[in-house]
């Protein structure tokens, strides 16, 4: 799936500090699931095929606002 197929929910507001998609973000896929971009985390070892990312609380809050929840 290409990034262009995703709806970016965060980093779109005026005054945001995100450049060309190079900071923590939340995206929505065409099927309604979410893709989270953030710094790799080593909090624990996830199961095979999964990964951990860490994103700031403000990014999740922005995504919730964008969805109107």
Short mmCIF file of the C-alpha atoms (twelve columns), coordinates in Angstrom:
data_MODEL
# 
_entry.id   MODEL 
# 
loop_
_atom_site.group_PDB 
_atom_site.id 
_atom_site.type_symbol 
_atom_site.label_atom_id 
_atom_site.label_alt_id 
_atom_site.label_comp_id 
_atom_site.label_asym_id 
_atom_site.label_seq_id 
_atom_site.Cartn_x 
_atom_site.Cartn_y 
_atom_site.Cartn_z 
_atom_site.pdbx_PDB_model_num 
ATOM 1  C CA . UNK A 1  0.000   0.000   0.000  1 
ATOM 2  C CA . UNK A 2  1.353   3.417   -0.918 1 
ATOM 3  C CA . UNK A 3  1.255   6.384   1.465  1 
ATOM 4  C CA . UNK A 4  -0.883  8.232   -1.098 1 
ATOM 5  C CA . UNK A 5  -3.671  5.683   -0.482 1 
ATOM 6  C CA . UNK A 6  -3.847  6.616   3.220  1 
ATOM 7  C CA . UNK A 7  -5.717  9.462   4.903  1 
ATOM 8  C CA . UNK A 8  -3.322  11.359  7.144  1 
ATOM 9  C CA . UNK A 9  -5.134  12.241  10.378 1 
ATOM 10 C CA . UNK A 10 -2.301  14.112  12.114 1 
ATOM 11 C CA . UNK A 11 0.289   16.724  11.258 1 
ATOM 12 C CA . UNK A 12 -2.131  18.585  8.995  1 
ATOM 13 C CA . UNK A 13 -3.056  21.450  11.287 1 
ATOM 14 C CA . UNK A 14 -1.646  24.936  10.911 1 
ATOM 15 C CA . UNK A 15 1.420   25.435  13.048 1 
ATOM 16 C CA . UNK A 16 2.238   21.750  13.157 1 
ATOM 17 C CA . UNK A 17 5.879   20.821  13.440 1 
ATOM 18 C CA . UNK A 18 5.776   17.933  10.966 1 
ATOM 19 C CA . UNK A 19 7.700   18.157  7.738  1 
ATOM 20 C CA . UNK A 20 7.324   15.743  4.864  1 
ATOM 21 C CA . UNK A 21 5.867   12.903  6.934  1 
ATOM 22 C CA . UNK A 22 9.019   12.582  9.024  1 
ATOM 23 C CA . UNK A 23 7.437   12.670  12.493 1 
ATOM 24 C CA . UNK A 24 4.866   10.631  14.456 1 
ATOM 25 C CA . UNK A 25 1.576   10.376  12.588 1 
ATOM 26 C CA . UNK A 26 -1.634  8.371   12.439 1 
ATOM 27 C CA . UNK A 27 -3.121  7.350   9.094  1 
ATOM 28 C CA . UNK A 28 -6.426  5.701   8.192  1 
ATOM 29 C CA . UNK A 29 -6.502  3.020   5.499  1 
ATOM 30 C CA . UNK A 30 -9.244  2.719   2.871  1 
ATOM 31 C CA . UNK A 31 -10.578 -0.316  4.790  1 
ATOM 32 C CA . UNK A 32 -10.885 1.727   8.013  1 
ATOM 33 C CA . UNK A 33 -7.906  0.400   9.960  1 
ATOM 34 C CA . UNK A 34 -5.061  2.578   11.223 1 
ATOM 35 C CA . UNK A 35 -1.342  2.831   10.533 1 
ATOM 36 C CA . UNK A 36 0.805   4.469   13.217 1 
ATOM 37 C CA . UNK A 37 4.177   6.027   12.424 1 
ATOM 38 C CA . UNK A 38 6.551   6.752   15.273 1 
ATOM 39 C CA . UNK A 39 9.882   6.033   16.878 1 
ATOM 40 C CA . UNK A 40 10.726  2.355   17.287 1 
ATOM 41 C CA . UNK A 41 10.191  1.133   20.843 1 
ATOM 42 C CA . UNK A 42 12.001  -1.627  22.700 1 
ATOM 43 C CA . UNK A 43 9.541   -1.744  25.620 1 
ATOM 44 C CA . UNK A 44 9.086   -5.495  25.026 1 
ATOM 45 C CA . UNK A 45 9.548   -8.010  22.233 1 
ATOM 46 C CA . UNK A 46 6.340   -8.305  20.182 1 
ATOM 47 C CA . UNK A 47 5.259   -11.508 18.425 1 
ATOM 48 C CA . UNK A 48 6.771   -12.328 15.034 1 
ATOM 49 C CA . UNK A 49 5.423   -10.069 12.296 1 
ATOM 50 C CA . UNK A 50 4.521   -7.236  14.680 1 
ATOM 51 C CA . UNK A 51 6.371   -4.096  15.726 1 
ATOM 52 C CA . UNK A 52 6.169   -1.449  18.430 1 
ATOM 53 C CA . UNK A 53 6.154   2.297   17.842 1 
ATOM 54 C CA . UNK A 54 5.982   5.133   20.323 1 
ATOM 55 C CA . UNK A 55 4.026   8.302   19.564 1 
ATOM 56 C CA . UNK A 56 3.217   11.338  21.719 1 
ATOM 57 C CA . UNK A 57 -0.217  11.612  23.344 1 
ATOM 58 C CA . UNK A 58 -0.871  14.847  21.420 1 
ATOM 59 C CA . UNK A 59 -0.690  12.899  18.143 1 
ATOM 60 C CA . UNK A 60 -3.436  10.496  19.285 1 
ATOM 61 C CA . UNK A 61 -5.565  13.396  20.499 1 
ATOM 62 C CA . UNK A 62 -5.194  15.086  17.110 1 
ATOM 63 C CA . UNK A 63 -6.233  11.878  15.330 1 
ATOM 64 C CA . UNK A 64 -9.342  11.553  17.522 1 
ATOM 65 C CA . UNK A 65 -10.298 15.158  16.765 1 
ATOM 66 C CA . UNK A 66 -9.788  14.580  13.033 1 
ATOM 67 C CA . UNK A 67 -12.167 11.612  13.195 1 
ATOM 68 C CA . UNK A 68 -14.755 13.634  15.139 1 
ATOM 69 C CA . UNK A 69 -14.823 11.185  18.060 1 
# 
